[in-house]
Amino acid sequence: MSFNNPIKPAKDIDGVRRSAFWHLGRRDHSEKELREKISRKTDNQQWIDTVVSECFEYGYLDDARFVENFIRSSQNKGFGSTRIKRDLQRKGIDVNYLAQVFEDDPHDYISDALALLSAKYKQRIANQHLKQKAMIFLQGKGHNFDDIFKAIDEHNEAYPDDDCDHLSEAVVLLSRKFKTAIIERKAQDKAMRFLISRGHTFHIALDAIKAFNENMDEEE
């Protein structure tokens, strides 16, 4: 079993400087991130301030460049603007600066959300249950509600409503949950609540229970 080696305190400012250059050599950092990392090497605030100033002077540290690269990387992962802004705020980027950056951002986040949906769903997102799942999925990727609704609508355009057999879908759901005919009132109420919670209408639920029971009679 291995453990991470403890961080060795810097003996002088050169130790802090080497730590800063090492971190920046691996990837871009925001000023806040870099300060947090080199503060693990020392509690000498003067050394930290000096090294950070040097990094800005040499061009190794640049919050504007960091924001640009971070946004591009996040967009490539399919993340929405809500998540990207939240992540950047956590990294110490000023809220007002971010508002300005995203005001001028031409990126098409709806297309990103649509690509995520197309990869995950090979069917029409037809009922409320599926829509809720799709919305939660895209919210988790940081997309806002307007983009989510538009992406779902565009996704459904590729799957005409005529191609979606709601009744058959409801019968399949019942067959997975019930192993015998749904005859008793208590069982029927349970089946109705189950299908309606999955986004099916009252009438589809009624017809599905009837069709399910007919299928069970044929099997007997």
Secondary structure, 3 states (H helix, E strand, C coil): CCCCCCCCCCCCHHHHHHHHHHHHHHCCCCHHHHHHHHCCCCCCHHHHHHHHHHHHHHCCCCHHHHHHHHHHHHHHCCCCHHHHHHHHHHCCCCHHHHHHHHHCCCCCHHHHHHHHHHHHCCCCCCCHHHHHHHHHHHHHCCCCHHHHHHHHHHHHHCCCHHHCCHHHHHHHHHHHHCCCCCCCHHHHHHHHHHHHHCCCCHHHHHHHHHHHHHHHHHHC
